[in-house]
Amino acid sequence: MRQHMGLARRFLAIFLTMGTVVALSACSFASKGSATSSAQTSSSAGPIPVVATIRPWGSLAAELGGDQVSVTTIISDPNLAIKEYEPKTADITTIGKSRILMVNGAGYDDWAMKSVPKDATLVSASDAVGASEGDNPYLWFSKDVRNSVAAEMTEAFAKALPSKKSYFDARLKAWKKTETALETLVRTVSSQADKKMGYAQERPIAYYLMADLGFVDDTPQKFAQTLSNNEEPTNAEINEFLSLLGESKHPSIFLQDSTQASTDIQKRLLKAARSNAVPVADVTEEMPSQETSLNGWITAITTNIAKATDLKTEIATDGGKADSKSSQSAQSSSDAQPTTDASSSSSNTGK
């Protein structure tokens, strides 16, 4: 009898132990299921963490994404030499937290593409139009690139947050209105320039914009080629440029980048231009902090170039009314998210 009671106790103990294990396993499974469900919910909810290497593309991402994206821009200091920028550990960490990484490409910010998270979507301006290293990297000044990048950004946002697809499509449609206004302004100016006007610049920042505006690049080829090779121009090349600016048939306008620390070459070129009454306009490499939208910034640059060269920004119709008032800055949507600058306090690396 005692033996039977002992066996019963042992069976009861085993049964209780097995019940405890089953219960713990069930809790563990439920916990994992909750964690997975939570992760899935988090990945499908906004705002989408977006990282852009530079402000032109960061501002466009904010404009297109609105309150459904959180944009961080790595390089925001206009005085930095972007092509020579060396990322900090904090920059790589920031990129690692992105779900969408926006880069320029064409050899401009290759360091960022080395740290793309496995689950992130890469949007590259150069890939959007087939540009490669060696091509002019200032792609945001090209209407074709802006349109292609805007479409790819919107697609990436909708993929990351499918429930907000109609929201992103609406913002793309609103952005296209500002792009249309900018392109109308460019056509208005180019119809007057009509390949009869030339420009010169120390660095080829405005190449795409000036081509769209109908201006011919009069910058001495040897000088431009030397700079594109990241080499210092020779005295002969500098003197050729100075002579060009001093001639009676000088370029219609000289473009400078006022955000960069003035070099001796830039000072001499600027002095020569002003001494010979060559109009001067500012075309900066980076988007100034006071500008909040890419198209608004380029509109302001275009308007200043037109003003400096006495070209109209609106054309009168037979009725005497302006057919196009494109000199007004293209504005971003009122609820566009401001970008977060990841390196606004970065030190100047110089040119």
Secondary structure, DSSP 8 states (H G I E B T S, - for coil): -HHHHHHHHHHHHHHHHHHHHHHHHHHHHHHHHHHHHHHHHHHTSSSEEEEEEEHHHHHHHHHHHGGGEEEEEEE--TTS-GGG----HHHHHHHHT-SEEEE--TTSSHHHHTT--TT-EEEEHHHHHT--TTS---GGG-HHHHHHHHHHHHHHHHHH-GGGHHHHHHHHHHHHHHHHHHHHHHHHHHHHHTT-EEEEESS-TTHHHHHHTTEEE-S-HHHHHHHHTT----HHHHHHHHHHHHSTT--SEEEE-TTS---HHHHHHHHHHHHTT--EEE--SS--TT---HHHHHHHHHHHHHHHTT--SS-B-TTSSBS--TTS-----TT----EESSTT------
